[in-house]
Amino acid sequence: MSKAVVLLSGGLDSATTAAIAIADGYEVIALSFRYGQRHERELAAATKIAKTLGIKEHYTVDVNLSQWGGSALTDESIDVPKDGVKPDIIPATYVPGRNTVFIAIALSLAEAKGAEAIYLGINAVDYSGYPDCRPEYLEAYQQLANLSSKIGVEGKAPRLVAPLVKDSKVEIVRRALRLGVPIQDTWSCYQGGEDPCGVCDSCRIRDRALIEANVAELATPTGRELYYAEEMKG
């Protein structure tokens, strides 16, 4: 059975991506990161999701990007945005170099384990503005993967696969439902806490998609209130 490395953050997109890799016939090796983010709720979610999906090999790597901050996710002096994503503006939740670092480590793991693909849950639609979530970024990184390793020189570099890169969040939710992803166990909120906050950008996007995909019961109570209030305003 061919192997694929999947970057598993614990969020909806990465969990759906893992399920897609499994549906594509791969034996999945999950890779998560403790990168100095505000909380570890997403890592606990990643562990639970890996078990639910039957993923037997799951690595968590420490890469402390919070040492130099530069993002609302790794620096508590920067406020987490709560007023919605704005088109063409890179939000404060962008973490400098995060995907570049993560994919580099995934390439190392893939080469060591003989994996032929690396699945990434990056998305360029709802999170427009993140420079490392664009198709052209992925294409450039594929060229690097082809050049940077023994297996790349041999013409066997892992393929970088981003099945959700052009999907809307609603389409991602629908895929997750079809694949039996335990959406209730995923964690997308930028805050820690006992429950998702419902007001950060990530919660707003997720809750709106859940409601529009007719699974409003999976959205946060705050998210439902915000959604219907906005709908009432027209």
Secondary structure, 3 states (H helix, E strand, C coil): CCEEEEECCCCHHHHHHHHHHHHCCCEEEEEEEECCCCCCHHHHHHHHHHHHCCCCEEEEEECCHHHCCCCCCCCCCCCCCCCCCCCCCCCCCCCCCHHHHHHHHHHHHHHHHCCCEEECCCCCCCCCCCHHHCHHHHHHHHHHHHHCCHHHHCCCCCEEECCCCCCCHHHHHHHHHHHCCCHHHCCCCCCCCCCCCCCCHHHHHHHHHHHHCCCHHHCCHHHHHHHHHHHHHC
